[in-house]
Amino acid sequence: MSLVAEILDRLTGVSTLREKVSQQDKVLEGMQRIMLDQQKELAEVKGTLRALVTMQQFSGKK
């Protein structure tokens, strides 16, 4: 294999790897957004449950 062909193969490989890393980065960003949304929803559910428990405790004392 000539030196030029070897260099081109390596550059092509690097280009392919960069493209794959870029795609994976986008996937990770999407997953992070999903996780943040789920954390927000979970916090809302926890707040609602705490409020319900508090209401139940006060209604039981009357």
Buried (B, 14 or more C-beta within 10 A) or exposed (E): EEEEEEEEEEEEEEEEEEEEEEEEEEEEEEEEEEEEEEEEEEEEEEEEEEEEEEEEEEEEEE
